[in-house]
Amino acid sequence: MRGLMVEKDPGLSWIEAKKDIHVFSSGDISHPMADEVQAELHRLKRNMIRTKSDDSETQKACYLNCTG
């Protein structure tokens, strides 16, 4: 699409929180709490990475203990 110089409208996502609907698109920073939302997303991402790492270490430990 870039080569054809065609612009695509961004897709929209929305969430419902406490009976309020929040609509946003990728890169949207117009929400009044955008900084807080980004901070929470980064916190969740760190937790997912840590959990994945912890799971990997647990699997290695179980394998070593069960086979050795």
PyMOL Python script that loads the backbone (N, CA, C, O; Angstrom):
from pymol import cmd

cmd.read_pdbstr("""\
ATOM      1  N   MET A   1       0.819  -1.195   0.000  1.00  0.00           N
ATOM      2  CA  MET A   1       0.000   0.000   0.000  1.00  0.00           C
ATOM      3  C   MET A   1       0.863   1.259   0.000  1.00  0.00           C
ATOM      4  O   MET A   1       0.487   2.282  -0.572  1.00  0.00           O
ATOM      5  N   ARG A   2       2.033   1.171   0.653  1.00  0.00           N
ATOM      6  CA  ARG A   2       2.898   2.360   0.662  1.00  0.00           C
ATOM      7  C   ARG A   2       3.351   2.717  -0.748  1.00  0.00           C
ATOM      8  O   ARG A   2       3.403   3.890  -1.117  1.00  0.00           O
ATOM      9  N   GLY A   3       3.683   1.683  -1.539  1.00  0.00           N
ATOM     10  CA  GLY A   3       4.139   1.926  -2.899  1.00  0.00           C
ATOM     11  C   GLY A   3       3.065   2.546  -3.779  1.00  0.00           C
ATOM     12  O   GLY A   3       3.371   3.267  -4.729  1.00  0.00           O
ATOM     13  N   LEU A   4       1.819   2.267  -3.465  1.00  0.00           N
ATOM     14  CA  LEU A   4       0.707   2.816  -4.237  1.00  0.00           C
ATOM     15  C   LEU A   4       0.231   4.157  -3.702  1.00  0.00           C
ATOM     16  O   LEU A   4      -0.690   4.763  -4.250  1.00  0.00           O
ATOM     17  N   MET A   5       0.876   4.627  -2.607  1.00  0.00           N
ATOM     18  CA  MET A   5       0.500   5.896  -1.980  1.00  0.00           C
ATOM     19  C   MET A   5      -0.958   5.885  -1.506  1.00  0.00           C
ATOM     20  O   MET A   5      -1.656   6.896  -1.586  1.00  0.00           O
ATOM     21  N   VAL A   6      -1.394   4.746  -1.019  1.00  0.00           N
ATOM     22  CA  VAL A   6      -2.760   4.608  -0.508  1.00  0.00           C
ATOM     23  C   VAL A   6      -2.690   4.657   1.013  1.00  0.00           C
ATOM     24  O   VAL A   6      -1.835   4.016   1.623  1.00  0.00           O
ATOM     25  N   GLU A   7      -3.581   5.411   1.612  1.00  0.00           N
ATOM     26  CA  GLU A   7      -3.627   5.469   3.065  1.00  0.00           C
ATOM     27  C   GLU A   7      -4.743   4.584   3.573  1.00  0.00           C
ATOM     28  O   GLU A   7      -5.830   4.536   2.998  1.00  0.00           O
ATOM     29  N   LYS A   8      -4.465   3.892   4.648  1.00  0.00           N
ATOM     30  CA  LYS A   8      -5.440   3.009   5.270  1.00  0.00           C
ATOM     31  C   LYS A   8      -5.890   3.644   6.576  1.00  0.00           C
ATOM     32  O   LYS A   8      -5.064   4.122   7.353  1.00  0.00           O
ATOM     33  N   ASP A   9      -7.178   3.652   6.816  1.00  0.00           N
ATOM     34  CA  ASP A   9      -7.678   4.121   8.094  1.00  0.00           C
ATOM     35  C   ASP A   9      -7.222   3.142   9.171  1.00  0.00           C
ATOM     36  O   ASP A   9      -7.260   1.928   8.968  1.00  0.00           O
ATOM     37  N   PRO A  10      -6.792   3.668  10.312  1.00  0.00           N
ATOM     38  CA  PRO A  10      -6.331   2.765  11.370  1.00  0.00           C
ATOM     39  C   PRO A  10      -7.495   1.968  11.947  1.00  0.00           C
ATOM     40  O   PRO A  10      -8.624   2.452  12.027  1.00  0.00           O
ATOM     41  N   GLY A  11      -7.195   0.746  12.341  1.00  0.00           N
ATOM     42  CA  GLY A  11      -8.193  -0.056  13.030  1.00  0.00           C
ATOM     43  C   GLY A  11      -8.398   0.484  14.432  1.00  0.00           C
ATOM     44  O   GLY A  11      -7.471   1.025  15.033  1.00  0.00           O
ATOM     45  N   LEU A  12      -9.586   0.344  14.946  1.00  0.00           N
ATOM     46  CA  LEU A  12      -9.886   0.822  16.280  1.00  0.00           C
ATOM     47  C   LEU A  12     -10.089  -0.343  17.229  1.00  0.00           C
ATOM     48  O   LEU A  12     -10.595  -1.396  16.843  1.00  0.00           O
ATOM     49  N   SER A  13      -9.699  -0.148  18.440  1.00  0.00           N
ATOM     50  CA  SER A  13      -9.951  -1.110  19.509  1.00  0.00           C
ATOM     51  C   SER A  13     -10.714  -0.379  20.594  1.00  0.00           C
ATOM     52  O   SER A  13     -10.692   0.850  20.665  1.00  0.00           O
ATOM     53  N   TRP A  14     -11.380  -1.135  21.429  1.00  0.00           N
ATOM     54  CA  TRP A  14     -12.066  -0.507  22.543  1.00  0.00           C
ATOM     55  C   TRP A  14     -12.119  -1.465  23.713  1.00  0.00           C
ATOM     56  O   TRP A  14     -12.102  -2.687  23.563  1.00  0.00           O
ATOM     57  N   ILE A  15     -12.184  -0.853  24.890  1.00  0.00           N
ATOM     58  CA  ILE A  15     -12.337  -1.628  26.113  1.00  0.00           C
ATOM     59  C   ILE A  15     -13.454  -0.995  26.926  1.00  0.00           C
ATOM     60  O   ILE A  15     -13.725   0.201  26.816  1.00  0.00           O
ATOM     61  N   GLU A  16     -14.087  -1.809  27.730  1.00  0.00           N
ATOM     62  CA  GLU A  16     -15.083  -1.299  28.666  1.00  0.00           C
ATOM     63  C   GLU A  16     -14.501  -1.431  30.066  1.00  0.00           C
ATOM     64  O   GLU A  16     -14.101  -2.520  30.478  1.00  0.00           O
ATOM     65  N   ALA A  17     -14.453  -0.334  30.787  1.00  0.00           N
ATOM     66  CA  ALA A  17     -13.934  -0.329  32.147  1.00  0.00           C
ATOM     67  C   ALA A  17     -14.898   0.460  33.017  1.00  0.00           C
ATOM     68  O   ALA A  17     -15.143   1.643  32.780  1.00  0.00           O
ATOM     69  N   LYS A  18     -15.437  -0.204  34.019  1.00  0.00           N
ATOM     70  CA  LYS A  18     -16.390   0.434  34.929  1.00  0.00           C
ATOM     71  C   LYS A  18     -17.535   1.091  34.165  1.00  0.00           C
ATOM     72  O   LYS A  18     -17.920   2.225  34.449  1.00  0.00           O
ATOM     73  N   LYS A  19     -18.064   0.367  33.205  1.00  0.00           N
ATOM     74  CA  LYS A  19     -19.220   0.783  32.397  1.00  0.00           C
ATOM     75  C   LYS A  19     -18.938   1.975  31.482  1.00  0.00           C
ATOM     76  O   LYS A  19     -19.872   2.559  30.933  1.00  0.00           O
ATOM     77  N   ASP A  20     -17.671   2.344  31.309  1.00  0.00           N
ATOM     78  CA  ASP A  20     -17.275   3.354  30.332  1.00  0.00           C
ATOM     79  C   ASP A  20     -16.574   2.646  29.189  1.00  0.00           C
ATOM     80  O   ASP A  20     -15.809   1.708  29.415  1.00  0.00           O
ATOM     81  N   ILE A  21     -16.827   3.083  27.963  1.00  0.00           N
ATOM     82  CA  ILE A  21     -16.171   2.508  26.797  1.00  0.00           C
ATOM     83  C   ILE A  21     -15.087   3.473  26.342  1.00  0.00           C
ATOM     84  O   ILE A  21     -15.338   4.659  26.127  1.00  0.00           O
ATOM     85  N   HIS A  22     -13.871   2.937  26.197  1.00  0.00           N
ATOM     86  CA  HIS A  22     -12.720   3.719  25.754  1.00  0.00           C
ATOM     87  C   HIS A  22     -12.286   3.189  24.394  1.00  0.00           C
ATOM     88  O   HIS A  22     -11.997   2.002  24.245  1.00  0.00           O
ATOM     89  N   VAL A  23     -12.242   4.081  23.400  1.00  0.00           N
ATOM     90  CA  VAL A  23     -11.871   3.709  22.031  1.00  0.00           C
ATOM     91  C   VAL A  23     -10.485   4.276  21.748  1.00  0.00           C
ATOM     92  O   VAL A  23     -10.172   5.404  22.127  1.00  0.00           O
ATOM     93  N   PHE A  24      -9.657   3.471  21.073  1.00  0.00           N
ATOM     94  CA  PHE A  24      -8.311   3.933  20.759  1.00  0.00           C
ATOM     95  C   PHE A  24      -7.803   3.225  19.524  1.00  0.00           C
ATOM     96  O   PHE A  24      -8.356   2.211  19.095  1.00  0.00           O
ATOM     97  N   SER A  25      -6.739   3.775  18.957  1.00  0.00           N
ATOM     98  CA  SER A  25      -6.065   3.140  17.821  1.00  0.00           C
ATOM     99  C   SER A  25      -4.572   3.074  18.157  1.00  0.00           C
ATOM    100  O   SER A  25      -4.114   3.686  19.122  1.00  0.00           O
ATOM    101  N   SER A  26      -3.845   2.342  17.366  1.00  0.00           N
ATOM    102  CA  SER A  26      -2.413   2.182  17.591  1.00  0.00           C
ATOM    103  C   SER A  26      -1.725   3.541  17.599  1.00  0.00           C
ATOM    104  O   SER A  26      -1.922   4.352  16.695  1.00  0.00           O
ATOM    105  N   GLY A  27      -0.930   3.778  18.610  1.00  0.00           N
ATOM    106  CA  GLY A  27      -0.195   5.036  18.701  1.00  0.00           C
ATOM    107  C   GLY A  27      -1.006   6.205  19.224  1.00  0.00           C
ATOM    108  O   GLY A  27      -0.483   7.316  19.326  1.00  0.00           O
ATOM    109  N   ASP A  28      -2.266   5.986  19.557  1.00  0.00           N
ATOM    110  CA  ASP A  28      -3.142   7.049  20.040  1.00  0.00           C
ATOM    111  C   ASP A  28      -2.715   7.479  21.436  1.00  0.00           C
ATOM    112  O   ASP A  28      -2.638   6.648  22.341  1.00  0.00           O
ATOM    113  N   ILE A  29      -2.441   8.750  21.619  1.00  0.00           N
ATOM    114  CA  ILE A  29      -2.073   9.259  22.941  1.00  0.00           C
ATOM    115  C   ILE A  29      -3.020  10.379  23.381  1.00  0.00           C
ATOM    116  O   ILE A  29      -2.667  11.180  24.246  1.00  0.00           O
ATOM    117  N   SER A  30      -4.213  10.440  22.794  1.00  0.00           N
ATOM    118  CA  SER A  30      -5.140  11.526  23.098  1.00  0.00           C
ATOM    119  C   SER A  30      -5.941  11.301  24.381  1.00  0.00           C
ATOM    120  O   SER A  30      -6.526  12.243  24.914  1.00  0.00           O
ATOM    121  N   HIS A  31      -5.974  10.069  24.880  1.00  0.00           N
ATOM    122  CA  HIS A  31      -6.734   9.804  26.097  1.00  0.00           C
ATOM    123  C   HIS A  31      -6.078  10.540  27.263  1.00  0.00           C
ATOM    124  O   HIS A  31      -4.851  10.560  27.356  1.00  0.00           O
ATOM    125  N   PRO A  32      -6.869  11.147  28.160  1.00  0.00           N
ATOM    126  CA  PRO A  32      -6.281  11.904  29.269  1.00  0.00           C
ATOM    127  C   PRO A  32      -5.416  11.059  30.208  1.00  0.00           C
ATOM    128  O   PRO A  32      -4.596  11.610  30.943  1.00  0.00           O
ATOM    129  N   MET A  33      -5.581   9.751  30.198  1.00  0.00           N
ATOM    130  CA  MET A  33      -4.776   8.891  31.068  1.00  0.00           C
ATOM    131  C   MET A  33      -3.798   8.041  30.253  1.00  0.00           C
ATOM    132  O   MET A  33      -3.406   6.960  30.693  1.00  0.00           O
ATOM    133  N   ALA A  34      -3.405   8.517  29.081  1.00  0.00           N
ATOM    134  CA  ALA A  34      -2.535   7.744  28.189  1.00  0.00           C
ATOM    135  C   ALA A  34      -1.225   7.349  28.870  1.00  0.00           C
ATOM    136  O   ALA A  34      -0.749   6.229  28.685  1.00  0.00           O
ATOM    137  N   ASP A  35      -0.640   8.251  29.651  1.00  0.00           N
ATOM    138  CA  ASP A  35       0.624   7.927  30.327  1.00  0.00           C
ATOM    139  C   ASP A  35       0.441   6.788  31.322  1.00  0.00           C
ATOM    140  O   ASP A  35       1.272   5.884  31.401  1.00  0.00           O
ATOM    141  N   GLU A  36      -0.654   6.837  32.082  1.00  0.00           N
ATOM    142  CA  GLU A  36      -0.923   5.787  33.060  1.00  0.00           C
ATOM    143  C   GLU A  36      -1.195   4.456  32.374  1.00  0.00           C
ATOM    144  O   GLU A  36      -0.768   3.406  32.852  1.00  0.00           O
ATOM    145  N   VAL A  37      -1.910   4.502  31.247  1.00  0.00           N
ATOM    146  CA  VAL A  37      -2.205   3.282  30.491  1.00  0.00           C
ATOM    147  C   VAL A  37      -0.907   2.663  29.982  1.00  0.00           C
ATOM    148  O   VAL A  37      -0.707   1.454  30.101  1.00  0.00           O
ATOM    149  N   GLN A  38      -0.029   3.483  29.416  1.00  0.00           N
ATOM    150  CA  GLN A  38       1.250   2.980  28.908  1.00  0.00           C
ATOM    151  C   GLN A  38       2.093   2.385  30.034  1.00  0.00           C
ATOM    152  O   GLN A  38       2.729   1.347  29.852  1.00  0.00           O
ATOM    153  N   ALA A  39       2.100   3.035  31.192  1.00  0.00           N
ATOM    154  CA  ALA A  39       2.862   2.518  32.333  1.00  0.00           C
ATOM    155  C   ALA A  39       2.321   1.146  32.753  1.00  0.00           C
ATOM    156  O   ALA A  39       3.096   0.238  33.055  1.00  0.00           O
ATOM    157  N   GLU A  40       1.010   0.998  32.772  1.00  0.00           N
ATOM    158  CA  GLU A  40       0.415  -0.287  33.160  1.00  0.00           C
ATOM    159  C   GLU A  40       0.726  -1.363  32.120  1.00  0.00           C
ATOM    160  O   GLU A  40       1.004  -2.506  32.482  1.00  0.00           O
ATOM    161  N   LEU A  41       0.683  -1.013  30.846  1.00  0.00           N
ATOM    162  CA  LEU A  41       1.028  -1.983  29.803  1.00  0.00           C
ATOM    163  C   LEU A  41       2.472  -2.443  29.940  1.00  0.00           C
ATOM    164  O   LEU A  41       2.764  -3.629  29.783  1.00  0.00           O
ATOM    165  N   HIS A  42       3.370  -1.521  30.231  1.00  0.00           N
ATOM    166  CA  HIS A  42       4.776  -1.891  30.420  1.00  0.00           C
ATOM    167  C   HIS A  42       4.934  -2.793  31.644  1.00  0.00           C
ATOM    168  O   HIS A  42       5.716  -3.743  31.615  1.00  0.00           O
ATOM    169  N   ARG A  43       4.194  -2.501  32.724  1.00  0.00           N
ATOM    170  CA  ARG A  43       4.256  -3.332  33.925  1.00  0.00           C
ATOM    171  C   ARG A  43       3.772  -4.747  33.615  1.00  0.00           C
ATOM    172  O   ARG A  43       4.392  -5.725  34.031  1.00  0.00           O
ATOM    173  N   LEU A  44       2.659  -4.851  32.881  1.00  0.00           N
ATOM    174  CA  LEU A  44       2.130  -6.167  32.523  1.00  0.00           C
ATOM    175  C   LEU A  44       3.111  -6.930  31.641  1.00  0.00           C
ATOM    176  O   LEU A  44       3.296  -8.136  31.809  1.00  0.00           O
ATOM    177  N   LYS A  45       3.738  -6.230  30.703  1.00  0.00           N
ATOM    178  CA  LYS A  45       4.709  -6.876  29.819  1.00  0.00           C
ATOM    179  C   LYS A  45       5.887  -7.426  30.619  1.00  0.00           C
ATOM    180  O   LYS A  45       6.334  -8.547  30.377  1.00  0.00           O
ATOM    181  N   ARG A  46       6.396  -6.633  31.582  1.00  0.00           N
ATOM    182  CA  ARG A  46       7.492  -7.110  32.422  1.00  0.00           C
ATOM    183  C   ARG A  46       7.074  -8.352  33.201  1.00  0.00           C
ATOM    184  O   ARG A  46       7.850  -9.298  33.338  1.00  0.00           O
ATOM    185  N   ASN A  47       5.845  -8.346  33.709  1.00  0.00           N
ATOM    186  CA  ASN A  47       5.349  -9.508  34.452  1.00  0.00           C
ATOM    187  C   ASN A  47       5.253 -10.735  33.555  1.00  0.00           C
ATOM    188  O   ASN A  47       5.587 -11.840  33.982  1.00  0.00           O
ATOM    189  N   MET A  48       4.801 -10.554  32.317  1.00  0.00           N
ATOM    190  CA  MET A  48       4.689 -11.689  31.395  1.00  0.00           C
ATOM    191  C   MET A  48       6.067 -12.237  31.060  1.00  0.00           C
ATOM    192  O   MET A  48       6.246 -13.453  30.986  1.00  0.00           O
ATOM    193  N   ILE A  49       7.041 -11.361  30.858  1.00  0.00           N
ATOM    194  CA  ILE A  49       8.404 -11.804  30.552  1.00  0.00           C
ATOM    195  C   ILE A  49       8.983 -12.547  31.748  1.00  0.00           C
ATOM    196  O   ILE A  49       9.607 -13.596  31.588  1.00  0.00           O
ATOM    197  N   ARG A  50       8.775 -12.000  32.957  1.00  0.00           N
ATOM    198  CA  ARG A  50       9.288 -12.637  34.160  1.00  0.00           C
ATOM    199  C   ARG A  50       8.627 -13.996  34.370  1.00  0.00           C
ATOM    200  O   ARG A  50       9.300 -14.963  34.726  1.00  0.00           O
ATOM    201  N   THR A  51       7.308 -14.077  34.153  1.00  0.00           N
ATOM    202  CA  THR A  51       6.585 -15.337  34.309  1.00  0.00           C
ATOM    203  C   THR A  51       7.095 -16.370  33.317  1.00  0.00           C
ATOM    204  O   THR A  51       7.285 -17.535  33.668  1.00  0.00           O
ATOM    205  N   LYS A  52       7.315 -15.944  32.076  1.00  0.00           N
ATOM    206  CA  LYS A  52       7.830 -16.859  31.060  1.00  0.00           C
ATOM    207  C   LYS A  52       9.209 -17.372  31.470  1.00  0.00           C
ATOM    208  O   LYS A  52       9.507 -18.557  31.321  1.00  0.00           O
ATOM    209  N   SER A  53      10.042 -16.479  31.983  1.00  0.00           N
ATOM    210  CA  SER A  53      11.382 -16.865  32.431  1.00  0.00           C
ATOM    211  C   SER A  53      11.296 -17.810  33.628  1.00  0.00           C
ATOM    212  O   SER A  53      12.022 -18.802  33.689  1.00  0.00           O
ATOM    213  N   ASP A  54      10.413 -17.505  34.578  1.00  0.00           N
ATOM    214  CA  ASP A  54      10.231 -18.357  35.757  1.00  0.00           C
ATOM    215  C   ASP A  54       9.747 -19.740  35.349  1.00  0.00           C
ATOM    216  O   ASP A  54      10.225 -20.746  35.873  1.00  0.00           O
ATOM    217  N   ASP A  55       8.797 -19.797  34.412  1.00  0.00           N
ATOM    218  CA  ASP A  55       8.289 -21.085  33.936  1.00  0.00           C
ATOM    219  C   ASP A  55       9.392 -21.903  33.294  1.00  0.00           C
ATOM    220  O   ASP A  55       9.475 -23.115  33.492  1.00  0.00           O
ATOM    221  N   SER A  56      10.241 -21.235  32.523  1.00  0.00           N
ATOM    222  CA  SER A  56      11.344 -21.919  31.853  1.00  0.00           C
ATOM    223  C   SER A  56      12.309 -22.496  32.880  1.00  0.00           C
ATOM    224  O   SER A  56      12.760 -23.633  32.739  1.00  0.00           O
ATOM    225  N   GLU A  57      12.630 -21.715  33.915  1.00  0.00           N
ATOM    226  CA  GLU A  57      13.540 -22.187  34.963  1.00  0.00           C
ATOM    227  C   GLU A  57      12.917 -23.348  35.730  1.00  0.00           C
ATOM    228  O   GLU A  57      13.618 -24.295  36.084  1.00  0.00           O
ATOM    229  N   THR A  58      11.610 -23.291  35.993  1.00  0.00           N
ATOM    230  CA  THR A  58      10.913 -24.374  36.703  1.00  0.00           C
ATOM    231  C   THR A  58      10.950 -25.650  35.884  1.00  0.00           C
ATOM    232  O   THR A  58      11.174 -26.732  36.425  1.00  0.00           O
ATOM    233  N   GLN A  59      10.730 -25.528  34.576  1.00  0.00           N
ATOM    234  CA  GLN A  59      10.763 -26.703  33.708  1.00  0.00           C
ATOM    235  C   GLN A  59      12.162 -27.317  33.691  1.00  0.00           C
ATOM    236  O   GLN A  59      12.304 -28.539  33.728  1.00  0.00           O
ATOM    237  N   LYS A  60      13.194 -26.475  33.636  1.00  0.00           N
ATOM    238  CA  LYS A  60      14.569 -26.985  33.645  1.00  0.00           C
ATOM    239  C   LYS A  60      14.865 -27.705  34.953  1.00  0.00           C
ATOM    240  O   LYS A  60      15.459 -28.782  34.952  1.00  0.00           O
ATOM    241  N   ALA A  61      14.450 -27.110  36.071  1.00  0.00           N
ATOM    242  CA  ALA A  61      14.708 -27.709  37.375  1.00  0.00           C
ATOM    243  C   ALA A  61      13.983 -29.045  37.502  1.00  0.00           C
ATOM    244  O   ALA A  61      14.548 -30.014  38.008  1.00  0.00           O
ATOM    245  N   CYS A  62      12.746 -29.097  37.048  1.00  0.00           N
ATOM    246  CA  CYS A  62      11.984 -30.346  37.114  1.00  0.00           C
ATOM    247  C   CYS A  62      12.648 -31.404  36.253  1.00  0.00           C
ATOM    248  O   CYS A  62      12.752 -32.558  36.670  1.00  0.00           O
ATOM    249  N   TYR A  63      13.100 -31.038  35.067  1.00  0.00           N
ATOM    250  CA  TYR A  63      13.742 -31.987  34.176  1.00  0.00           C
ATOM    251  C   TYR A  63      15.016 -32.540  34.819  1.00  0.00           C
ATOM    252  O   TYR A  63      15.263 -33.746  34.795  1.00  0.00           O
ATOM    253  N   LEU A  64      15.824 -31.639  35.394  1.00  0.00           N
ATOM    254  CA  LEU A  64      17.080 -32.075  36.009  1.00  0.00           C
ATOM    255  C   LEU A  64      16.825 -32.952  37.229  1.00  0.00           C
ATOM    256  O   LEU A  64      17.530 -33.940  37.437  1.00  0.00           O
ATOM    257  N   ASN A  65      15.839 -32.609  38.028  1.00  0.00           N
ATOM    258  CA  ASN A  65      15.539 -33.374  39.244  1.00  0.00           C
ATOM    259  C   ASN A  65      14.891 -34.722  38.901  1.00  0.00           C
ATOM    260  O   ASN A  65      15.131 -35.721  39.579  1.00  0.00           O
ATOM    261  N   CYS A  66      14.079 -34.741  37.857  1.00  0.00           N
ATOM    262  CA  CYS A  66      13.353 -35.966  37.513  1.00  0.00           C
ATOM    263  C   CYS A  66      14.235 -36.951  36.747  1.00  0.00           C
ATOM    264  O   CYS A  66      13.998 -38.157  36.799  1.00  0.00           O
ATOM    265  N   THR A  67      15.248 -36.455  36.038  1.00  0.00           N
ATOM    266  CA  THR A  67      16.070 -37.339  35.228  1.00  0.00           C
ATOM    267  C   THR A  67      17.418 -37.643  35.874  1.00  0.00           C
ATOM    268  O   THR A  67      18.080 -38.614  35.508  1.00  0.00           O
ATOM    269  N   GLY A  68      17.813 -36.836  36.809  1.00  0.00           N
ATOM    270  CA  GLY A  68      19.157 -36.977  37.371  1.00  0.00           C
ATOM    271  C   GLY A  68      19.107 -37.686  38.644  1.00  0.00           C
ATOM    272  O   GLY A  68      20.143 -37.902  39.272  1.00  0.00           O
TER     273      GLY A  68
END
""", "prot")
cmd.dss("prot")
cmd.show_as("cartoon", "prot")
cmd.util.cbc("prot")
cmd.orient("prot")
